[in-house]
Amino acid sequence: MDFFRQHILTIVAFWPVAGVIVLVFLNKENKTLIRWWANFVAFAGFVISLPIWFWFDFENSDQMQFIQKVPWIQNLGVEYHVGIDGISLLLVMLTTLLGPLALLSSWDAIDNRLKEYYAFLLMLQTGMIGVFISLDFFLFYVFWEVMLVPMYFLIGVWGGSRKLYAAIKFFLYTLFGSVLLLLGILALYFAYPGMAAQQPSLAAEFGTAHTFNVLAFQAMGSFLPAGLQWWIFLAFFVGFAIKVPMFPFHTWLPDAHVEAPTAGSVILAGVLLKMGTYGFLRFSLPMLPEGTKAFIPLMITLSIVGIVYGALVAMMQPDMKKLVAYSSVSHMGFVTLGMFALNPNGLNGSIIQQINHGISTGALFLIVGMIYERRHTREISQFGGISHVMPVFAVVFLIMTMSSIGLPLLNGFIGEFTILMGALQANLWYAIAAGSGIVLGAAYMLWLYQRTMFGTLDNPANQKLLDMNFREIVTVAPLIIMAFWIGLYPAPFFKAVEKPVNKIVLKVRPDFFQGAPQLNAGQPAVPAQGDAR
């Protein structure tokens, strides 16, 4: 048990790869066995990850836990260094939850090249978890790039009619961002000895030689010259903004979503987009405080434009999947708005809303996939009155629609409410602009639901549709449970992120709290007198 506890992050991250190794030796003609094995590996991965939640010390959620550190490429200062804090905890658990649900949704949907399909989904799981647990920049970048390849093939091989265009566009956009991200990492790497020379006490802990240690850069990043911080922030910004995706880097997302298989869309919306926002939280804000402050107006402006633009474009979509895809642009704009409000309420809401978006939008893509498997069309005009023949489906769709809108007692309300508090604390106009996005979001989601579920059942192709089967109910049930859990009792989630958030705020804006030196990082945030934010 001690060995398992000490290595649990590595085991959780590489368990899917172990499953892929076995999968390779299975007979490709035995499709039933391949399906059962891949789903078992994914579900077991979730079970293996559960002890992380129960063993995690929430009282010290701002400290890295379950740390494992092994020398790797010593002459470059590279280590296999992993660990999680409260922010990473939520994202790792979200990943291990959505992974098996995505695989289960593919049971009847995918029938060709089955072994390769499940192998890519499982490898994608390893890449995503690796990003969230890496405490070494080199290791982080390896995982960041590793996840690009499986998603490219998932879209390009099992996607829709324009799959090659969407896959290549996704690959090129992400690769361009990754190159700039790498340049920013290398700039930090070569600047580190100079930072260490200014801080002998910290250098005694982390050393003076070149390193990729994330914790070292978080401790010393503020000693970088402001000009260099700005350039590195811009390099990171492009890499992370493309992944989010922030306006105007969003154009790859609708194409990728529409052409990807259902499981690919669930993973893309539920987890992959969060890698960009996680990058801002883990690297840009704590390592580059001066760079962050210099670009707050730009980040806020792009976030607000993304909120309103994504919602307006979603309202005009005739395709259900594209509507949900553009809703992601709007919702992720909320996430970045809360983040760059740079106060505890905004940041807390930003992180919680990342989890909420993974749950609600992941469920909506599952729902769209279910109706597509029955009708082989996603055109909204082809539907109407579906609730008459699919009542269980209609109830599930309604719950997740309300979750996406932000109805009180469901998860979306908690995130949006907290982000609005943070935006209002920063600037009244930020909150007003964000509020307009909520109204528009309710409009396009209710319009979608009303057009498809209500009205007369006059299309003969819809009159004999089968309601959700047991497998489909099992697929969406965990997300419904999570939506109500976070909506009714979000305290554990806020407890996980409260101290890491306060730590970030103090790093970027050390004068935010009254009497900051005496303040316990876990206490409620109190703005300093005269602070406009």
Secondary structure as the mmCIF struct_conf table of DSSP 4:
data_model
#
loop_
_struct_conf.conf_type_id
_struct_conf.id
_struct_conf.beg_label_comp_id
_struct_conf.beg_label_asym_id
_struct_conf.beg_label_seq_id
_struct_conf.end_label_comp_id
_struct_conf.end_label_asym_id
_struct_conf.end_label_seq_id
HELX_RH_AL_P HELX_RH_AL_P1 ASP A 2 GLN A 6
TURN_TY1_P TURN_TY1_P1 HIS A 7 HIS A 7
HELX_RH_AL_P HELX_RH_AL_P2 ILE A 8 VAL A 24
TURN_TY1_P TURN_TY1_P2 PHE A 25 PHE A 25
BEND BEND1 LEU A 26 LEU A 26
TURN_TY1_P TURN_TY1_P3 LYS A 28 GLU A 29
HELX_RH_AL_P HELX_RH_AL_P3 LYS A 31 TRP A 55
BEND BEND2 PHE A 56 PHE A 56
HELX_RH_3T_P HELX_RH_3T_P1 PHE A 58 ASN A 60
TURN_TY1_P TURN_TY1_P4 SER A 61 ASP A 62
BEND BEND3 GLN A 63 GLN A 63
STRN STRN1 GLN A 65 ILE A 73
HELX_RH_3T_P HELX_RH_3T_P2 GLN A 74 LEU A 76
TURN_TY1_P TURN_TY1_P5 GLY A 77 GLY A 77
STRN STRN2 VAL A 78 ILE A 84
HELX_RH_AL_P HELX_RH_AL_P4 GLY A 86 SER A 105
TURN_TY1_P TURN_TY1_P6 SER A 106 ALA A 109
BEND BEND4 ASN A 112 ARG A 113
HELX_RH_AL_P HELX_RH_AL_P5 LEU A 114 ILE A 133
STRN STRN3 SER A 134 SER A 134
STRN STRN4 ASP A 136 ASP A 136
HELX_RH_AL_P HELX_RH_AL_P6 PHE A 137 VAL A 146
TURN_TY1_P TURN_TY1_P7 MET A 147 MET A 147
HELX_RH_AL_P HELX_RH_AL_P7 LEU A 148 TRP A 158
BEND BEND5 GLY A 159 GLY A 159
TURN_TY1_P TURN_TY1_P8 SER A 161 ARG A 162
HELX_RH_AL_P HELX_RH_AL_P8 LYS A 163 GLN A 198
HELX_RH_AL_P HELX_RH_AL_P9 PRO A 200 PHE A 206
BEND BEND6 THR A 208 ALA A 209
STRN STRN5 ASN A 213 ASN A 213
HELX_RH_AL_P HELX_RH_AL_P10 VAL A 214 MET A 220
HELX_RH_3T_P HELX_RH_3T_P3 GLY A 221 PHE A 223
BEND BEND7 LEU A 224 LEU A 224
HELX_RH_AL_P HELX_RH_AL_P11 ALA A 226 LYS A 243
TURN_TY1_P TURN_TY1_P9 VAL A 244 PRO A 245
HELX_LH_PP_P HELX_LH_PP_P1 MET A 246 MET A 246
TURN_TY1_P TURN_TY1_P10 PHE A 247 PRO A 248
BEND BEND8 PHE A 249 PHE A 249
TURN_TY1_P TURN_TY1_P11 THR A 251 THR A 251
HELX_RH_AL_P HELX_RH_AL_P12 TRP A 252 GLU A 259
BEND BEND9 ALA A 260 ALA A 260
HELX_RH_AL_P HELX_RH_AL_P13 THR A 262 ILE A 267
HELX_RH_PI_P HELX_RH_PI_P1 LEU A 268 LEU A 272
HELX_RH_AL_P HELX_RH_AL_P14 LEU A 273 GLY A 279
HELX_RH_PI_P HELX_RH_PI_P2 PHE A 280 SER A 284
HELX_RH_AL_P HELX_RH_AL_P15 LEU A 285 MET A 287
HELX_RH_AL_P HELX_RH_AL_P16 PRO A 289 ALA A 294
TURN_TY1_P TURN_TY1_P12 PHE A 295 PHE A 295
HELX_RH_AL_P HELX_RH_AL_P17 ILE A 296 MET A 315
TURN_TY1_P TURN_TY1_P13 MET A 316 MET A 316
BEND BEND10 PRO A 318 PRO A 318
STRN STRN6 ASP A 319 ASP A 319
HELX_RH_AL_P HELX_RH_AL_P18 MET A 320 PHE A 340
TURN_TY1_P TURN_TY1_P14 ALA A 341 ALA A 341
BEND BEND11 ASN A 343 ASN A 343
HELX_RH_AL_P HELX_RH_AL_P19 PRO A 344 ARG A 375
BEND BEND12 HIS A 376 HIS A 376
STRN STRN7 GLU A 379 GLU A 379
HELX_RH_3T_P HELX_RH_3T_P4 ILE A 380 GLN A 382
HELX_RH_3T_P HELX_RH_3T_P5 ILE A 386 HIS A 388
TURN_TY1_P TURN_TY1_P15 VAL A 389 VAL A 389
HELX_RH_AL_P HELX_RH_AL_P20 PRO A 391 ILE A 405
TURN_TY1_P TURN_TY1_P16 GLY A 406 GLY A 406
TURN_TY1_P TURN_TY1_P17 PRO A 408 LEU A 409
BEND BEND13 LEU A 410 LEU A 410
HELX_RH_AL_P HELX_RH_AL_P21 ASN A 411 ALA A 426
HELX_RH_AL_P HELX_RH_AL_P22 LEU A 428 MET A 453
BEND BEND14 PHE A 454 GLY A 455
HELX_RH_3T_P HELX_RH_3T_P6 PRO A 460 ASN A 462
TURN_TY1_P TURN_TY1_P18 GLN A 463 LYS A 464
HELX_RH_AL_P HELX_RH_AL_P23 PHE A 470 LEU A 488
HELX_RH_AL_P HELX_RH_AL_P24 ALA A 491 VAL A 508
TURN_TY1_P TURN_TY1_P19 PRO A 510 ASP A 511
BEND BEND15 PHE A 512 PHE A 512
STRN STRN8 PHE A 513 PHE A 513
TURN_TY1_P TURN_TY1_P20 GLN A 514 GLY A 515
HELX_RH_3T_P HELX_RH_3T_P7 ALA A 516 GLN A 518
TURN_TY1_P TURN_TY1_P21 ALA A 521 GLY A 522
BEND BEND16 GLN A 523 GLN A 523
HELX_LH_PP_P HELX_LH_PP_P2 PRO A 524 ALA A 525
STRN STRN9 PRO A 527 PRO A 527
HELX_LH_PP_P HELX_LH_PP_P3 ALA A 528 ALA A 528
TURN_TY1_P TURN_TY1_P22 GLN A 529 GLY A 530
#
